[in-house]
Amino acid sequence: LVSTTLSLISLSLLLLLCVIRKKRRMEGTYRPSAEERKQTGAAGPEKPGLPLPLPKEERLI
């Protein structure tokens, strides 16, 4: 009785692992938007780098 139960449990775990691996292979896990959000969240709100210099004032000749 115990050996039958253990074999059924091990068989079901093996089947479950096979199904999970197949599903992951078909769906994939690459999400670039999640990676971008993670990077910007760690850096905080977006801050501009060096400010651009103002152009020279245009004058009439």
Phi and psi in radians as a Rosetta constraint file:
Dihedral C 1 N 2 CA 2 C 2 CIRCULARHARMONIC -1.187 0.35
Dihedral N 2 CA 2 C 2 N 3 CIRCULARHARMONIC -0.737 0.35
Dihedral C 2 N 3 CA 3 C 3 CIRCULARHARMONIC -1.148 0.35
Dihedral N 3 CA 3 C 3 N 4 CIRCULARHARMONIC -0.631 0.35
Dihedral C 3 N 4 CA 4 C 4 CIRCULARHARMONIC -1.139 0.35
Dihedral N 4 CA 4 C 4 N 5 CIRCULARHARMONIC -0.748 0.35
Dihedral C 4 N 5 CA 5 C 5 CIRCULARHARMONIC -1.126 0.35
Dihedral N 5 CA 5 C 5 N 6 CIRCULARHARMONIC -0.780 0.35
Dihedral C 5 N 6 CA 6 C 6 CIRCULARHARMONIC -1.111 0.35
Dihedral N 6 CA 6 C 6 N 7 CIRCULARHARMONIC -0.693 0.35
Dihedral C 6 N 7 CA 7 C 7 CIRCULARHARMONIC -1.179 0.35
Dihedral N 7 CA 7 C 7 N 8 CIRCULARHARMONIC -0.663 0.35
Dihedral C 7 N 8 CA 8 C 8 CIRCULARHARMONIC -1.146 0.35
Dihedral N 8 CA 8 C 8 N 9 CIRCULARHARMONIC -0.723 0.35
Dihedral C 8 N 9 CA 9 C 9 CIRCULARHARMONIC -1.139 0.35
Dihedral N 9 CA 9 C 9 N 10 CIRCULARHARMONIC -0.782 0.35
Dihedral C 9 N 10 CA 10 C 10 CIRCULARHARMONIC -1.157 0.35
Dihedral N 10 CA 10 C 10 N 11 CIRCULARHARMONIC -0.663 0.35
Dihedral C 10 N 11 CA 11 C 11 CIRCULARHARMONIC -1.139 0.35
Dihedral N 11 CA 11 C 11 N 12 CIRCULARHARMONIC -0.735 0.35
Dihedral C 11 N 12 CA 12 C 12 CIRCULARHARMONIC -1.180 0.35
Dihedral N 12 CA 12 C 12 N 13 CIRCULARHARMONIC -0.648 0.35
Dihedral C 12 N 13 CA 13 C 13 CIRCULARHARMONIC -1.137 0.35
Dihedral N 13 CA 13 C 13 N 14 CIRCULARHARMONIC -0.717 0.35
Dihedral C 13 N 14 CA 14 C 14 CIRCULARHARMONIC -1.101 0.35
Dihedral N 14 CA 14 C 14 N 15 CIRCULARHARMONIC -0.758 0.35
Dihedral C 14 N 15 CA 15 C 15 CIRCULARHARMONIC -1.113 0.35
Dihedral N 15 CA 15 C 15 N 16 CIRCULARHARMONIC -0.730 0.35
Dihedral C 15 N 16 CA 16 C 16 CIRCULARHARMONIC -1.095 0.35
Dihedral N 16 CA 16 C 16 N 17 CIRCULARHARMONIC -0.765 0.35
Dihedral C 16 N 17 CA 17 C 17 CIRCULARHARMONIC -1.096 0.35
Dihedral N 17 CA 17 C 17 N 18 CIRCULARHARMONIC -0.702 0.35
Dihedral C 17 N 18 CA 18 C 18 CIRCULARHARMONIC -1.110 0.35
Dihedral N 18 CA 18 C 18 N 19 CIRCULARHARMONIC -0.736 0.35
Dihedral C 18 N 19 CA 19 C 19 CIRCULARHARMONIC -1.145 0.35
Dihedral N 19 CA 19 C 19 N 20 CIRCULARHARMONIC -0.734 0.35
Dihedral C 19 N 20 CA 20 C 20 CIRCULARHARMONIC -1.128 0.35
Dihedral N 20 CA 20 C 20 N 21 CIRCULARHARMONIC -0.772 0.35
Dihedral C 20 N 21 CA 21 C 21 CIRCULARHARMONIC -1.105 0.35
Dihedral N 21 CA 21 C 21 N 22 CIRCULARHARMONIC -0.705 0.35
Dihedral C 21 N 22 CA 22 C 22 CIRCULARHARMONIC -1.146 0.35
Dihedral N 22 CA 22 C 22 N 23 CIRCULARHARMONIC -0.714 0.35
Dihedral C 22 N 23 CA 23 C 23 CIRCULARHARMONIC -1.147 0.35
Dihedral N 23 CA 23 C 23 N 24 CIRCULARHARMONIC -0.752 0.35
Dihedral C 23 N 24 CA 24 C 24 CIRCULARHARMONIC -1.118 0.35
Dihedral N 24 CA 24 C 24 N 25 CIRCULARHARMONIC -0.654 0.35
Dihedral C 24 N 25 CA 25 C 25 CIRCULARHARMONIC -1.142 0.35
Dihedral N 25 CA 25 C 25 N 26 CIRCULARHARMONIC -0.647 0.35
Dihedral C 25 N 26 CA 26 C 26 CIRCULARHARMONIC -1.358 0.35
Dihedral N 26 CA 26 C 26 N 27 CIRCULARHARMONIC -0.654 0.35
Dihedral C 26 N 27 CA 27 C 27 CIRCULARHARMONIC -1.525 0.35
Dihedral N 27 CA 27 C 27 N 28 CIRCULARHARMONIC -0.662 0.35
Dihedral C 27 N 28 CA 28 C 28 CIRCULARHARMONIC 1.429 0.35
Dihedral N 28 CA 28 C 28 N 29 CIRCULARHARMONIC 2.919 0.35
Dihedral C 28 N 29 CA 29 C 29 CIRCULARHARMONIC -2.300 0.35
Dihedral N 29 CA 29 C 29 N 30 CIRCULARHARMONIC 0.116 0.35
Dihedral C 29 N 30 CA 30 C 30 CIRCULARHARMONIC -1.419 0.35
Dihedral N 30 CA 30 C 30 N 31 CIRCULARHARMONIC 2.016 0.35
Dihedral C 30 N 31 CA 31 C 31 CIRCULARHARMONIC -2.282 0.35
Dihedral N 31 CA 31 C 31 N 32 CIRCULARHARMONIC 1.634 0.35
Dihedral C 31 N 32 CA 32 C 32 CIRCULARHARMONIC -1.119 0.35
Dihedral N 32 CA 32 C 32 N 33 CIRCULARHARMONIC -0.550 0.35
Dihedral C 32 N 33 CA 33 C 33 CIRCULARHARMONIC -1.147 0.35
Dihedral N 33 CA 33 C 33 N 34 CIRCULARHARMONIC -0.632 0.35
Dihedral C 33 N 34 CA 34 C 34 CIRCULARHARMONIC -1.155 0.35
Dihedral N 34 CA 34 C 34 N 35 CIRCULARHARMONIC -0.684 0.35
Dihedral C 34 N 35 CA 35 C 35 CIRCULARHARMONIC -1.127 0.35
Dihedral N 35 CA 35 C 35 N 36 CIRCULARHARMONIC -0.718 0.35
Dihedral C 35 N 36 CA 36 C 36 CIRCULARHARMONIC -1.125 0.35
Dihedral N 36 CA 36 C 36 N 37 CIRCULARHARMONIC -0.742 0.35
Dihedral C 36 N 37 CA 37 C 37 CIRCULARHARMONIC -1.109 0.35
Dihedral N 37 CA 37 C 37 N 38 CIRCULARHARMONIC -0.660 0.35
Dihedral C 37 N 38 CA 38 C 38 CIRCULARHARMONIC -1.134 0.35
Dihedral N 38 CA 38 C 38 N 39 CIRCULARHARMONIC -0.705 0.35
Dihedral C 38 N 39 CA 39 C 39 CIRCULARHARMONIC -1.206 0.35
Dihedral N 39 CA 39 C 39 N 40 CIRCULARHARMONIC -0.745 0.35
Dihedral C 39 N 40 CA 40 C 40 CIRCULARHARMONIC -1.273 0.35
Dihedral N 40 CA 40 C 40 N 41 CIRCULARHARMONIC -0.527 0.35
Dihedral C 40 N 41 CA 41 C 41 CIRCULARHARMONIC -1.171 0.35
Dihedral N 41 CA 41 C 41 N 42 CIRCULARHARMONIC -0.625 0.35
Dihedral C 41 N 42 CA 42 C 42 CIRCULARHARMONIC -1.263 0.35
Dihedral N 42 CA 42 C 42 N 43 CIRCULARHARMONIC -0.561 0.35
Dihedral C 42 N 43 CA 43 C 43 CIRCULARHARMONIC -1.447 0.35
Dihedral N 43 CA 43 C 43 N 44 CIRCULARHARMONIC -0.226 0.35
Dihedral C 43 N 44 CA 44 C 44 CIRCULARHARMONIC 1.534 0.35
Dihedral N 44 CA 44 C 44 N 45 CIRCULARHARMONIC -2.912 0.35
Dihedral C 44 N 45 CA 45 C 45 CIRCULARHARMONIC -1.137 0.35
Dihedral N 45 CA 45 C 45 N 46 CIRCULARHARMONIC 2.665 0.35
Dihedral C 45 N 46 CA 46 C 46 CIRCULARHARMONIC -1.148 0.35
Dihedral N 46 CA 46 C 46 N 47 CIRCULARHARMONIC 2.233 0.35
Dihedral C 46 N 47 CA 47 C 47 CIRCULARHARMONIC -2.039 0.35
Dihedral N 47 CA 47 C 47 N 48 CIRCULARHARMONIC 2.381 0.35
Dihedral C 47 N 48 CA 48 C 48 CIRCULARHARMONIC -1.186 0.35
Dihedral N 48 CA 48 C 48 N 49 CIRCULARHARMONIC 2.630 0.35
Dihedral C 48 N 49 CA 49 C 49 CIRCULARHARMONIC -1.275 0.35
Dihedral N 49 CA 49 C 49 N 50 CIRCULARHARMONIC -2.346 0.35
Dihedral C 49 N 50 CA 50 C 50 CIRCULARHARMONIC -1.236 0.35
Dihedral N 50 CA 50 C 50 N 51 CIRCULARHARMONIC 2.349 0.35
Dihedral C 50 N 51 CA 51 C 51 CIRCULARHARMONIC -1.201 0.35
Dihedral N 51 CA 51 C 51 N 52 CIRCULARHARMONIC 2.528 0.35
Dihedral C 51 N 52 CA 52 C 52 CIRCULARHARMONIC -1.265 0.35
Dihedral N 52 CA 52 C 52 N 53 CIRCULARHARMONIC 2.431 0.35
Dihedral C 52 N 53 CA 53 C 53 CIRCULARHARMONIC -1.223 0.35
Dihedral N 53 CA 53 C 53 N 54 CIRCULARHARMONIC 2.531 0.35
Dihedral C 53 N 54 CA 54 C 54 CIRCULARHARMONIC -1.236 0.35
Dihedral N 54 CA 54 C 54 N 55 CIRCULARHARMONIC 2.527 0.35
Dihedral C 54 N 55 CA 55 C 55 CIRCULARHARMONIC -1.221 0.35
Dihedral N 55 CA 55 C 55 N 56 CIRCULARHARMONIC 2.767 0.35
Dihedral C 55 N 56 CA 56 C 56 CIRCULARHARMONIC -1.129 0.35
Dihedral N 56 CA 56 C 56 N 57 CIRCULARHARMONIC 2.551 0.35
Dihedral C 56 N 57 CA 57 C 57 CIRCULARHARMONIC -1.205 0.35
Dihedral N 57 CA 57 C 57 N 58 CIRCULARHARMONIC 2.315 0.35
Dihedral C 57 N 58 CA 58 C 58 CIRCULARHARMONIC -1.449 0.35
Dihedral N 58 CA 58 C 58 N 59 CIRCULARHARMONIC 2.375 0.35
Dihedral C 58 N 59 CA 59 C 59 CIRCULARHARMONIC -2.195 0.35
Dihedral N 59 CA 59 C 59 N 60 CIRCULARHARMONIC 2.705 0.35
Dihedral C 59 N 60 CA 60 C 60 CIRCULARHARMONIC -1.454 0.35
Dihedral N 60 CA 60 C 60 N 61 CIRCULARHARMONIC 2.566 0.35
